[in-house]
Amino acid sequence: MWSHRHITKITLKNLPNLWGGLLLLGYVLQGLPFPQTVKVHLAARFGPAAPSRLSGVLHIGLGLVMSLAIFVPLMGQTAGFGIMSLMIVAVGTVLGAIGVAFSKLKDRLYEELGPVKYAIVIGLLLLMTGVLGKIVLRLLFGIKYVLSFPAFNFNI
């Protein structure tokens, strides 16, 4: 029988995987921190499009790793192993493509807005997505607080 408590137990049992997924997602959304010398070396050796191609390949790979970290512990012994495997690959590919799109958007926004306006816009964007994420966690999994510090009476 389905219940919110059952979903919450599944989610909390895999908390290290969720944290790992969030860390990888943050890395994907920030883009790759290649130093300029590495970019120049890659461009000289493999052509001018090599740094962006490597960035895309790494983003897709990180998306696949993140989807594996989230979905494999949930699989267990399932009857639809093939369907679940296809779903893992599809979600990983989509997450990687989103990472590539966000890294291009991030670079373009930084160049157009400058550092101060960029920090304000990204801060507001992160706050907005955080509120939406908290709403989703509350409605789907019954998680009321993401962070709770009772000693300081501070709940997020």
C-alpha positions in Angstrom: 0.0 0.0 0.0 1.3 3.4 -0.9 1.8 6.1 1.7 3.8 9.2 2.3 5.7 7.5 5.2 6.8 4.7 2.9 8.2 7.2 0.4 9.9 9.2 3.1 11.6 6.0 4.5 12.9 5.2 1.0 14.1 8.8 0.6 15.8 9.0 4.0 17.4 5.6 3.6 19.2 6.8 0.5 20.1 10.2 1.9 23.9 9.8 1.1 22.9 9.2 -2.6 20.7 12.2 -2.6 23.5 14.4 -1.2 25.9 13.0 -3.7 23.4 13.7 -6.4 22.9 17.3 -5.2 26.7 17.8 -5.2 27.0 16.4 -8.7 24.1 18.6 -9.8 25.8 21.7 -8.4 29.0 20.8 -10.2 27.1 20.3 -13.5 25.2 23.5 -13.2 28.4 25.5 -12.4 30.2 24.3 -15.5 33.7 22.9 -15.7 36.5 25.0 -14.0 39.1 24.4 -16.7 42.0 26.8 -16.3 42.7 29.0 -19.3 46.0 27.2 -20.0 44.3 23.8 -20.2 41.7 25.3 -22.6 44.5 26.7 -24.8 46.4 23.4 -24.7 43.3 21.4 -25.7 42.4 23.9 -28.4 46.0 23.7 -29.8 46.1 20.0 -29.7 42.6 18.9 -30.8 41.1 21.9 -32.4 39.2 25.0 -31.3 36.0 23.2 -30.4 37.8 20.6 -28.1 37.2 22.4 -24.8 33.5 22.7 -25.3 33.2 19.1 -26.6 35.1 17.8 -23.5 32.8 19.9 -21.3 29.7 18.4 -23.0 31.0 14.8 -22.7 31.8 15.3 -19.0 28.4 16.9 -18.3 26.6 13.9 -20.0 28.8 11.5 -18.0 28.1 13.3 -14.7 24.4 13.2 -15.5 24.6 9.4 -16.0 26.6 9.0 -12.8 24.1 11.1 -10.9 21.1 9.1 -12.2 22.9 5.9 -11.3 23.6 7.1 -7.8 19.9 8.0 -7.3 18.1 5.1 -9.1 20.3 2.0 -8.6 19.7 1.8 -4.8 16.0 2.0 -5.4 16.0 -0.8 -8.0 16.5 -3.9 -5.9 15.1 -7.0 -7.5 12.7 -5.7 -10.1 10.8 -7.4 -12.8 11.3 -4.5 -15.3 15.1 -4.3 -15.0 15.5 -3.4 -18.7 12.9 -0.6 -18.5 14.5 0.7 -15.3 18.0 0.6 -17.0 16.6 2.6 -20.0 15.1 5.1 -17.6 18.4 5.5 -15.8 20.2 6.2 -19.1 17.5 8.6 -20.3 17.4 10.6 -17.1 21.2 10.7 -17.0 21.3 12.0 -20.6 18.7 14.6 -19.9 20.5 15.8 -16.8 23.7 16.0 -18.7 22.0 18.0 -21.5 20.5 20.4 -18.9 24.0 20.8 -17.4 25.4 21.7 -20.8 22.6 24.2 -21.4 23.1 25.8 -18.0 26.8 26.1 -18.3 26.4 27.9 -21.6 23.7 30.2 -20.1 26.0 30.9 -17.1 28.9 32.0 -19.2 26.7 34.2 -21.4 24.9 35.8 -18.4 28.2 36.5 -16.6 29.6 38.3 -19.7 26.4 40.3 -20.2 25.6 41.3 -16.6 28.9 41.6 -14.9 29.8 40.1 -11.6 27.5 42.1 -9.3 24.3 41.8 -11.3 25.2 38.2 -12.1 25.5 37.4 -8.3 22.2 39.0 -7.6 20.4 37.2 -10.5 21.8 33.8 -9.7 21.1 34.3 -6.0 17.5 35.1 -6.7 17.2 32.2 -9.1 18.7 29.7 -6.5 16.2 31.0 -3.9 13.3 30.6 -6.3 14.3 27.0 -7.2 14.9 26.2 -3.6 11.4 27.3 -2.6 9.9 25.2 -5.5 12.1 22.3 -4.5 10.9 22.5 -0.9 7.3 22.6 -2.0 7.8 19.5 -4.1 9.5 17.7 -1.2 6.7 18.6 1.1 3.9 17.5 -1.3 5.5 14.3 -2.7 7.5 13.0 0.2 6.1 14.6 3.3 9.4 16.2 4.3 8.6 19.3 6.3 12.1 20.7 7.0 15.2 20.3 4.9 17.4 21.7 7.6 16.4 21.9 11.2 18.4 23.4 14.0 16.2 23.2 17.2 18.9 24.7 19.4 18.7 28.0 17.4 15.0 27.7 16.5 15.9 27.8 12.9 14.0 25.6 10.4 14.3 25.7 6.7 
